Amino acid sequence: MGDFYLMKYPVISKSDRKYRVDVREDIIYRGHVMCGIFKPFEKRTIFGNKKVVFKKLNNTSIFRNVYNEEKWGYDYIAIALREIEKYEKSVQDALKCERNRSEGARKFEEWSGETQ
């Protein structure tokens, strides 16, 4: 394997969000690829021109988001879609946790302190 790198933008998720997806060979594990997902942001340069920049959303460090190419049938589209689904699920889980925490805090504040 040589320098293997694929990049696609935009990739539109089921929730209509746009991402950039990078699939590249893993430098540690032979026959594996890493998949990074990025969110686009519009930024203005010092000359006032618009420029699209990307923020990385998932962790592609060692042991994370590494896919065995043969096991996945070299289906890089499926790998990219899986990463996006995992990311969007983690965002939904975090929002749910935050809502539950707020609700629990509200109930605690309203609690009289008495035991039943």
MIKOLRO-871736 format. One record per residue (C-alpha): residue number from 1; x, y, z. Coordinates in pm, 1 decimal, decimal comma. Each point is the difference from the previous one (the first is absolute). Example, Ala and Ser with C-alpha at 12.3 -4.5 7.8 and 13.67 -1.06 7.14 Angstrom:
<atoms>
   pos          u          v          w
     1     1230,0     -450,0      780,0
     2      137,0      344,0      -66,0
</atoms>
This chain:
<atoms>
   pos          u          v          w
     1        0,0        0,0        0,0
     2      124,5      345,8      -81,6
     3     -125,0      338,8      103,3
     4     -371,6      -77,6        3,3
     5     -225,4      300,1       62,7
     6     -362,5       63,2      -98,7
     7     -193,6      317,8       73,1
     8     -363,4       85,9      -76,7
     9     -186,5      325,1       62,7
    10     -286,7       43,6       41,9
    11     -132,9     -320,0      145,9
    12     -358,7       62,8      104,5
    13     -129,4     -203,8      292,2
    14     -353,2     -129,5       53,3
    15      -56,5      305,5      221,6
    16      103,3      231,2     -289,8
    17      325,0      109,8      161,4
    18      305,7       45,0     -220,8
    19      334,0     -156,0       86,2
    20      338,9      -54,4     -156,8
    21      118,1     -358,3       27,7
    22      363,2     -108,9      -26,7
    23       96,1     -366,0      -32,7
    24      371,2      -74,6       16,3
    25      224,3     -292,4       63,2
    26       92,4      -65,9      358,5
    27      373,0       42,4       58,6
    28       12,5     -262,0      276,4
    29     -227,5     -281,0     -116,9
    30       56,4     -137,6     -347,6
    31     -322,4      -58,5     -192,4
    32     -196,2      246,1      211,9
    33     -133,7      349,8      -66,0
    34      -97,2      286,3      226,4
    35     -306,5      212,8      -63,9
    36      -16,6      362,7      110,5
    37     -308,2      219,1      -17,6
    38        7,8      378,8       -7,8
    39     -259,3      276,5       26,8
    40       26,3      294,7     -240,8
    41        8,1      359,3      126,5
    42        3,1      317,3     -200,8
    43      270,5      240,8      105,1
    44      105,7      339,1     -131,9
    45      362,3       67,3      -85,1
    46      173,8      323,3       96,4
    47      -87,5      126,7     -349,5
    48     -371,7      -68,0       56,1
    49      -20,3     -303,0     -227,7
    50     -204,7     -300,6      106,8
    51      189,4     -321,3       63,2
    52     -127,5     -343,0      104,4
    53      195,5     -161,1      284,1
    54      -61,6     -334,6      164,0
    55       -8,8     -108,9      364,0
    56       72,9     -363,6       80,1
    57     -290,1     -164,7      180,6
    58      125,2     -348,3       81,3
    59      316,1     -141,8      147,0
    60      219,1     -193,7     -242,1
    61      283,4      -60,1      241,7
    62      140,9     -346,8       61,6
    63     -262,3     -276,5       43,4
    64     -289,1      232,3      -92,5
    65     -201,6        2,0     -320,0
    66      230,7     -254,9     -162,3
    67     -162,7     -235,2     -249,1
    68      129,5     -323,5     -147,1
    69      -31,6       53,3     -374,7
    70      -46,5     -366,6      -84,7
    71     -265,2      -52,3      268,4
    72     -191,4      301,9     -131,0
    73       35,4     -122,3     -359,0
    74      192,6      314,1      -95,3
    75     -332,4      185,4       23,5
    76      126,5      343,9       99,0
    77     -348,2      146,7      -41,4
    78     -136,3     -234,3      269,6
    79      291,1       91,5      227,3
    80      -66,2      372,3      -47,6
    81     -372,9      -39,4       62,6
    82       66,6     -203,9      314,5
    83      225,9      272,2      139,6
    84     -259,5      268,3      -69,7
    85     -274,1     -208,5      162,9
    86      220,9      -64,9      305,1
    87       77,7      371,5       31,5
    88     -362,3      112,5      -35,8
    89     -112,9     -264,1      252,4
    90      262,1      121,6      248,2
    91     -129,5      356,6      -40,2
    92     -358,6     -116,6       58,8
    93      110,7     -201,1      305,3
    94      182,7      303,3      142,4
    95     -308,0      220,3      -51,2
    96     -221,3     -260,6      166,7
    97      241,1      -22,8      294,5
    98        3,9      378,0       35,7
    99     -382,4       15,3       -6,3
   100      -20,1     -276,9      262,5
   101      257,0      175,7      217,1
   102     -190,8      329,2      -19,4
   103     -325,6     -176,1       83,8
   104      163,2     -179,2      293,2
   105      146,9      326,5      129,7
   106     -338,1      173,0      -32,8
   107     -170,6     -279,2      198,1
   108      273,1       15,7      265,1
   109      -47,4      376,2       40,1
   110     -376,0      -45,0       34,9
   111       37,8     -283,8      249,9
   112     -103,8      100,0      353,6
   113      271,0     -214,2      153,9
   114     -247,8     -222,7      174,5
   115       15,9     -376,6      -18,1
   116     -314,2     -200,6      -59,9
</atoms>
